[in-house]
Amino acid sequence: MCINCMAGKWKKFLRRRMVMLMNMTAINGSHD
């Protein structure tokens, strides 16, 4: 596997996870 491919997948994974966390916090905040 090429390092760039691994880094790309890792960045996508981290970005997706950060978006999910931000969405969860936003939803929790709006519910309060």
C-alpha positions as CSV (number, residue, x, y, z in Angstrom):
1,M,0.0,0.0,0.0
2,C,1.2,3.5,-0.7
3,I,1.7,5.9,2.2
4,N,-0.4,8.6,0.4
5,C,-3.3,6.3,0.1
6,M,-3.1,5.3,3.8
7,A,-2.9,9.0,4.8
8,G,-5.8,9.9,2.6
9,K,-8.0,7.2,4.2
10,W,-6.9,8.2,7.6
11,K,-7.7,11.9,6.9
12,K,-11.1,11.0,5.6
13,F,-11.7,8.8,8.6
14,L,-10.7,11.5,11.1
15,R,-12.7,14.2,9.2
16,R,-15.8,12.0,9.2
17,R,-15.4,11.3,12.9
18,M,-14.9,15.0,13.7
19,V,-18.0,15.9,11.7
20,M,-20.0,13.2,13.6
21,L,-18.7,14.5,17.0
22,M,-19.6,18.1,16.0
23,N,-23.0,17.0,14.9
24,M,-23.6,15.1,18.1
25,T,-22.5,18.1,20.3
26,A,-24.6,20.5,18.2
27,I,-27.7,18.2,18.5
28,N,-27.1,17.9,22.3
29,G,-26.6,21.6,22.7
30,S,-29.8,22.5,20.8
31,H,-31.8,20.0,22.9
32,D,-30.7,21.6,26.1
